[in-house]
Amino acid sequence: MPPRRRLPTGILTVDYEDWFHVSDPHLRDPRAWERLPLSVEKDTATLLDFLDEFGAHATFFAVGWLAERTPDTVREIVRRGHNLGLHGYYHTPPDAMTEAEFRQDLLRCRDTVAEIAGVLPVGYRAPFFGVTRCAFPYLNVLRSCGLLYDCSFFTGICPGRRRARTGRGGRPLGVPSGFREFPVPSVRVLGVPVAFSGGGFLRLFPHWFIRWSSARAAGNGVQVVHYLHPRDLNPEGRVAPTSRVKHLRYYGGRRSLVRKLRVLLSAVRMVSVEECLEGWTPDVRAEGARRPSGVPAVVPAASPGLVEASEGGTIASAK
């Protein structure tokens, strides 16, 4: 019997958010989310079964607000052998906050997820990859809060999104010593850096292009980071009212994604980000972690800017 072919390795990540976590201003206020039905539990169950079928591992970057409302699903993610990262408590990008607000949001998300899952997350992905307009060194904030890596640098072009600054070989610039950055890769097509491995790019591009781009990136020594959302596998799922362009960006291509993922997961051994960290072992002492007293919750307002709610305070239903 011939030896089994050794599959190339890719990194699989999932943004643990729901159908209404999109960039439209009328859906950015968390107080409005309380009135919306959740789909993430059912969609994540489908995704977990799908990953089990291929023995694939992933890192799930969790929105803290959503994790508090779906604790059983968060624990099930860990029970199935996957890892957890942070995606902000209120799904607010760092470049929409001050440094102090970002630190508060990050710590609240970290302690919330750690308390629920019993494992301390060590990685972060910025909502909307919103880091390029930060007025502060956000990677240094991540490191000072005990995180080991970031997964927020988006190196390709995308409407309405500024590319991350990269150096030779597409590697990110400004990464602190002892810290790791796992950027979303791109390949140059006619001189233009094109993303291919996640989100709308993964859903809409043909499989041959994704396979060609992955091989080309890997040939240049780049670790290919794939990303998706639980809603991506549900073509009949809820959608937020938005423009045609944004609808295509957030929801387009869902009907073909399952077939495309079957081909991809059959050809690539998918692992979590944590499995690529040298010497990393899970910290299971995090159970019972609490947000330090006196640290306020930072709540995005309906209009630009942020408002603070004191510990234990209530917010009028308006989200």
N, C-alpha and C positions, 0 to 999 in steps of 0.2 A: 504494500500500500504506500503510495507516495506521501512524503511529509506534507503536513498542512501548511499552506502558504502563510507567511507572516504578514499581517496587515500593517499598513502605515498607521501612525497614531495621530489623532486629532483631538482638540480640546472642545468639549461641548458645554455650553452654558445656556441657562434658561433665566429669563427675567420673570420672576414670580410676581406678576401684576395681573390686573383684570382688564376687561374689555374697555372700561372707561378711563384707564390711565393713559390718556393721549394728551397732546400738547395744546388742544383748543382751550382758549381762556375760560369758557363757561364750564369746563370740566376740571379745572385746576384747583378749585376750592374744595378741600376735603370735607367741609361741612355739608356739601351737596351729595357726597358719596353715600351718606347714611340712608338716603332714600332709594338707592339703586340696588337692584338684585345682583348677587354675586354668581359668577359662572366659573370661577377659578378652581373650585374644589372638584367639580365634575371634569373639567378640562385637564386638570393635573392628574387625576386618576387615569384618564385615557393615555396621557403622555407617559406616566410611570409604567403602565403595562406595556406600552410600545417599546420603551427602553429596555425593560426586562427581557423582551423577546430577543434582543440582540446582545444582551450582556453589556450594554453601554452605561457608563457612569457620567454624571454631569454635576456642575455647580449651579445651584439655584440661588440667584440673587434676589432676596426677599424684600418687598416693601413692608416696613414694620407695621404700619396701620393695618395692612391686609393680614399679616401674620397673626396679629392679636385677634382677628375675627375668624381665622381659620386654623386654630392651633393643631387640630388633629391631622390636617393635611400636611402641615409643616413637619410634624413628628413622623408622619408616614414617609416623607421624602428621605429623612435620615434613616429610618428603618430599612428602606429599600437599598441603602448603600450609597446614597448620594451625599454631596456636601452642600453647606449653606454659606452664602455670602450676603452682603448688605446692598440694598438698592434705595436707601434713604427711608426715613420714617414716613414722610408724606410725599414721596416721589417727586421731590423738588430738586432740580439740578443745582450743583454747587455754584455755578456762575450766576444764579439768581439770588444768592444769599451773601451775607457778610461772612467773614471768617468765624466770628463768634456764633452766628446762627448755624453755619454748617457744622461746627463742632458739636453743638447741642443736638442737632438733628441726627448726626452720625452716632453719637453715644446713646441716644434714646433708641435708635434702631438696633444697635449692637446689643444693648442690654435686653431689649424686648425679645429679639430672636434667640438670644442665649438662654433666657429664662424659659422660653417655650420648648426649645429643642434640647437643652441640656448640653449643648456643644457650642464653644465660642467661635463665631465666624472670624476669619482672618483676611477676607478679601472684600472688595467694593467695586461696584459698577455704578457710574453716575447715570441717573435718569436722563434720557435723551442724549447721552454722551456729552452732557453740558458742562464741559470743563475748560474750553478754550478761551472763554472770556472772564475767567476768574481773576479777581483783583488781589488774590493772595495765593501763596504756594500750597495748593490744596494737597499735593502729595505728601508734603511735610506734616500736614494735619493728620492725614491717614496714618502715617508712621508713628506720630506722637500718641495716637489713640490705640496703638498696639497692633495695627493691621500689618500684614506682610506683603500684600500685593494689591494692585489695581488693575481693572480691566475696562478702562474708560476711553482710551485713546482710539479715535476713529480716523483712520489714515486715508480713506477714500473720499470722493466727492459725494455730496448729498444736498439736495435743495434745502436751503434754510439752515444749514449746519456748516460751521467753520471747521476745516481740517485741522487735526492736531499737528504740531510741528514735529518733524522727524528728521533723523540724520541719515548716515550712510546705511544702505540696505533697508530703509524704511523703519529703522529702530527709533523709538521715542526719545526726545531730549529732556533733560532736566530731571531724571529719575534719581532720587536720593540713594546714597550708598547703603547697601544692605536691604534694599527694597526692590520688588519686581514689578514690572509693567508687562501685561499681556495685551497688546493692542489688537484691535480688529484689523486684519490685514487687507491689503489691496494689491492689485496688479496693474501695470501700466498697459493701456490699450490705446494705441496711436498717441502716446505721450500723456494720456490722462489717467490718473490713479482711480481705479474702479474697485469698489468694494463688491464682495460676492458671497460672503460666508454666513450671512445672517439677515434677519428681518425681512423686509420687502425684497431685498436683493436675492436672498435664498429662495423665497417663494416665487419670484417672478422670472428670474433668469433660467434658461434651460439647463438641464443637468450636465450636458457636455461642457458648457462654459464653466460651471462650478468645478467640475472635475479637472478641466484644463488649468483653471486659475489656482486650484489647490496644489496641483503638481508643480506648477511654476513657482508659487510662493515657497513651498517646501524645498524645492531645488535651490532656492536662494537662502536657505537656512532659517526661514521664518516659521514659527509655530502657528499653525492655522487654528484660529479661535472661531468656532461657530456659535451663533446665538439664535434663540427663538423664544417664543412665548407660549404658555399653555393654550391660549386662544387660537394659535396658528393651526392646530390640528382639528379645529371644529369649524367646518365651512358653513354650518347652519347657526353659528353662535351669534350673540348680540353684537351690534355695531353702534358706535357713537355717531350722532349726526354731525357731519363735517363736510368739507369741500370734496369735490371729486378727486382732486390730486391727493389729498390726505387720506381719503378712503382707500385709494389704491396703495398708498404707502403703508397704512396700518393693517389692511385686511385683504388686499389683493393677492391672488394666487393660492388661497388656502385649499382649494379643491385639489390641486395637484401636489401639495406638499407631502402628504403621506406617501404617495408613490415615490417621490423624489428622495425622501428620507430613507425609505427601504433600500434603495440602491446605494445611498451614501453610507448607511450604517453597515451594509454588507461588505463594503469595500474599505472601510476605515474603522479602526478600533478607537472608540471614543472614550476619553477619560476626563475626569474633573480637573480643574486648575490645580487643586491641592495636590493631586498625584504628580504634578510636575514641579513641586517645590521640594528641593533637596532637604532631606532630614525632617520634613514636617510630620507631626503626629497630632491627631485630634485632641483638643483640650476638653475633656468631658467633666471638668470641675466647675463648669459655668452654671449648672442648674441652681436656680434660686437667685441669680444675679438680679440686681435692682438698679434702676436709674438713681444716681446719687440724689439725696434730698436737696432741694434748693435749685436744681437744674430745671429751668422752665422748658416746656414743650414749645417748639417753634411751629406755628401753624400758618401756612400760606393763606393770605387774604384773597378775596375774590378779585380785588384790583391789584395792580403791581405793588410789590413790597410785601412785608411780612408783619404779622402781629403775634404777640406772645400771650399765651394763656398760662396762668399760674398752676402749679402742681395741684391736682385734684379739682381744679375749676371746671366749670361746664361751659360749653359753647352753644350759643343759640342755634337752633336747627336752620341752616341756610346753605349747607354745603352743596 
